[in-house]
Amino acid sequence: MAMRCELTGKSFQTGNNVSHAKNRTKRRFLPNLQNITFISEKLGQKIQLKVAASTIRTVEKKGGLDDFLVSTPNSKLPEKAKKLKKTILSKIN
């Protein structure tokens, strides 16, 4: 599986290791991914996702997984999150 956050799509970045002699070698900066179980109040079930630590803080700030997905536009969500958002919105209406 790719090193990608399932809610925000955050992935690795590339850069260089720079030595004292200014020699540059390629490297990757990996996101801090965590396996976490969110509780969806609207669906009434637990959802296990692989998300970045920064995303966990954002979800908690927004008031939970349901509120985070509803308030985030679809253009900023990956496919798995869009499907989850669609099921949550169908339960609300």
N, C-alpha and C positions, 0 to 999 in steps of 0.2 A: 504494500500500500504506500502511496506517496506521502511525503512529509508535508501534509496540507491540513489546515484547520477546516473542519467540516461545517462550521457556521459562518466564518468570514472569508475563507479561501486563502488565508495568509499562508505563504509558502516560503521556501528558502530564498536568500539573496546571495549574490556572488560578490566577491571582492578579492583583495590581495593581502597576503602576508608580506610585510615589508621589513626586511632585515636592517640592521644598523648600516650595512653597506649599500642600502637602497635596492637590494635584489628583490624582485617581486615574483611571488608564486601564487597561483590561483588557490582560493579557498571558498568554502560555503559557510554562510551564517544560517544555522538552523533555527526554526521557531521552537519555543518552549512548549511542546505538545504534551497534554495530559489526557488520560482516559478518565472521564468523569460521567457520572450519572445525574442527569437533570430530571426534575419532577415536573411534568406538564399538568397543570391544574385543570385545563380545559379538556384534555384527553383522559385524565385520570390514570396515567401510567408513567413508569420510569423510562427514560430514553437515554441510552448510553452512546456518548459521542467522544470523538478524539478532537479536542479543541486546544487552542493556545491559551496560556495563562492570562494574557491580556484580554482575551475574549471572555474568560470566566468573570473577570472583574466588570466588564461591560455588561454582561448578562445580569449580574447581581445589581448593578446600578440602575438598569432599566426596569427592574422589578420581577425578574424571572424569565424563563425561556419563552413563554407565550408572548409576553409583552415585547421582548426583544425582537422576535420574528415578525410580529404584527407591525411594529414601528419601523423596521428596516425595509427599504425599497428592494424589490425583486432584482434590480440590476446589480446590487451589491452582494447578493447571496449565491452560493454555489447550488448545484442541482439538488443535492440531498436536502439542503435547508429549504429550498423552494417547495419540495414535496411535503416536508414536515409542516411548513407554513400553510400550505393548501389544506391539509387535513385539519389543522387547528382552526382555520377560518371556516371550514365546513361544519365543525362542531359548534362554533359560536352562533352561526345563523340558523 
